[in-house]
Amino acid sequence: MDLIIRWVLNALALLATSYLIPGIVVRDFVAALWAAAVIGIVNATIRPILLFLTLPIRFLTLGLFTLVLNALLLWAVSTLPLGLEVRGFGAAFWGAIVLSVISAVLTSLVKRR
């Protein structure tokens, strides 16, 4: 049940991000659910490998390269036909930041109950 709640919260966070960041478009809630699922799968499988491979760069940038990596992963997911469109790296960069903040806030609100 916890997994389904997190999935829906991430989809809501993705919809909120699309309203706040001009370059991110989500077609509807169903598209947000699919995109949130794919983003979750990518973050669970590909992101740890990329974090390990970019360890020297992250060390030199004091971890700030992780923001770039998150943006690239969001941008890569938007290339799939899911109903998520990210128009440019700038939108992906700010969208990844906003998405992670909103998702963290929503998750913390649910965990408090």
HELIX and SHEET records of a PDB file:
HELIX    1   1 ASP A    2  LEU A   20  1                                  19    
HELIX    2   2 PHE A   29  LEU A   53  1                                  25    
HELIX    3   3 LEU A   55  LEU A   60  1                                   6    
HELIX    4   4 PHE A   65  VAL A   77  1                                  13    
HELIX    5   5 PHE A   89  ARG A  112  1                                  24    
SHEET    1   A 2 ILE A  24  VAL A  26  0                                        
SHEET    2   A 2 LEU A  84  VAL A  86 -1                                        
END                                                                             
